[in-house]
Every structure is written in structure tokens, then in C-alpha cells.
Amino acid sequence: MAARKKSKRRAPRSSVARLLVGCDDQPGIVAAVTNFLYHQGANIVSLDQYSTDPTGGRFFMRVSFQCPREALSEGTLETAFGDVVAERFNMTWRLTSASAKKRVAILVSKQDHALMELLWRHKRGELAADLRMVISNHPDHRQTVEDFGLPYHHVPVTRDTKPESEAAISKLLGDSIDLVILARYMQILSADFVAQYPTKIINIHHSFLPAFVGAGPYRQAHDRGVKIIGATAHYVTADLDQGPIIEQDVERVTHRHTVRDLVRIGRSIEREVLARAVRWHLDDRVLVNGNKTVVLG
């Protein structure tokens, strides 16, 4: 009689999840989180942590781990973590699935260099985002954006029609957008609009903040005879160019550079800085600490 073949037991389906934690620093946080994940059948892939001060400071941690897909989709792991660990340490925290791409909208004005960088990187698969639309106060980029297979919405704005324009943008965004990127959208957003998307609007400012806030920073930099120019990606708050900074970079310049030269050099910096900040946000690497950010590995 032929021996019966043993059937192979299928391994449970797994997903990669990310856990971001912030709380007052105290002993036992890492042990509590890792032990919890172990007992939930999770396998930690990476862990990065930072404390502003081991005595009385704030503690931040990012954990990437594999876990049973059902535990993530059914919310059982999230509920258990809140009850068992988060409440004990009074944590602010969020748990996300790495496969759930954030839904993104881009706002842009006439200058297209930051927009094109994002579109190109998205097409190449370098930005893990569900890019839903591009909204502009000018009609100029419609063909370019539609060639990338994305919807393009023209929402004109003047000083007198700003409330109506913001209402139209809010309607387009609806409740389905996780991140708004200002890719050189040369309009100041109202406090009411910004309040709808706390730490969910990223702006690229063509200056190394806090220097030269507001309009015309390259002209301001040239007039001051600076030797370094830069760009800053930050979360948008109600205070102009004052939100938590995510990423910055600089380039050396000399007295020989004109304002036009500074603009040309600056555009290259802007593209890289914005792309890095957006990628880090999409990968759940950025935690806000007051008016600062902590970017974890």
C-alpha cells in the first residue's frame, strides 16, 4: 500500500505594518512594544528610536514588522495595542499597513519644476503614493499632467475670490485625500483650510528657513549677498512658512551669481528636498514634536 503524502501546511498570509509611537520617555517602552508584537505573532523587520532626553524628554519610535494579514485588516492588532501598551504609556501612536498607499493631491501654480519631479518619480515607482489629482490656479500644465494619466483641475484664484477658490479645492479633495503637496503653489492658504489637514500639507519653500520668509526669497538672498542658498520642505500651519521642518538642503553661491542664477540653482535644490520630504512622509518616517520633526530610519 502506497504511503500517503503529507500535505504541506500553508504559511499564514502576512503583511508589513508600521507602528509610530511618541510618549514621555520612561523605562520599559521598547520592551513593552516588542514583547507585544512577539506575542501577536509579528516579526520585527526594523526598529528606530530617539529620545530628546532620557530624563524627562520625549521618546519616539518607528517599528516596521510583518504580521498576520487578518490581524491587520480586522483591526484586532490595533485594538489590542491601544488597550495593552498605548494606554499604559499614554502614547500618541498610529499603525498603518505598508501596502496601503496614501492618497495624494498636488497643488501647483505656473512654475512646474517641483511638479514634474514628483510626477516623474511617481511614474518610476519611487513614490509609494496613490496620486489622485493635480489642482492648479493656472491652466498651463493640463496636457502635461493628463499625459501622465492624472486628472487636472483648474481652479482660478484672485485676491477677491480666495474663499470661493478654497471651497472649490476642498470639494475636489473631499474626504479621500491623505496628503496635499504644495509644489510651488504660490498662494497663502487660509487657517480654516489648513485646519482641515493637520500635518497633512507639505510645502516647498525656496529658502533655507527661517531666513527669507514670504515672497521673493532669492531676491532677498541676493540683496543680502549670501554665500549659501537653500530650500525647505515643511508642514503647513496657519503661520506663514513657520510649520515643522521636514527636510532642507543648501548650495554654495558667490557674488558673481545673479538673481536668475540663484533661481536656477534653487530649483534643483527644491526638487530634491521636496521629493525626499514627501517620500519620508509616505513611508511613515516623520513624527511631529511641537514645531519640530523627528525623521526615523
Number of C-alpha atoms within 10 A of each C-alpha: 3 4 5 6 6 6 6 6 6 6 7 10 10 16 18 20 22 22 19 22 20 23 18 20 19 15 10 9 21 13 10 16 18 16 13 17 19 13 9 16 12 22 17 17 12 11 16 14 17 16 18 14 11 13 11 11 13 16 20 26 24 25 23 22 20 20 22 19 16 14 17 20 12 10 12 12 20 16 13 13 18 16 11 13 16 21 11 12 16 12 18 14 17 15 19 17 18 18 11 12 16 19 18 21 22 23 21 22 21 15 16 16 15 23 25 16 18 23 20 13 14 17 12 9 10 13 21 18 21 16 20 17 20 24 24 23 19 16 15 14 22 17 12 14 18 13 10 12 12 16 14 19 19 16 16 17 16 11 8 8 10 16 16 14 17 18 12 14 18 13 10 16 19 9 9 12 18 18 24 22 23 25 28 21 23 16 15 12 17 15 13 11 16 17 14 12 16 13 21 18 23 25 25 26 27 24 29 20 18 10 12 17 16 13 12 11 21 22 16 17 20 20 10 9 14 14 13 15 23 25 25 24 31 27 27 27 24 16 12 13 23 15 21 21 22 25 21 22 17 17 14 11 17 12 9 8 14 14 16 12 13 22 17 11 18 20 18 16 22 26 20 18 24 29 23 16 25 26 18 18 19 20 18 23 21 21 22 16 14 8 11 14 18 19 21 18 15
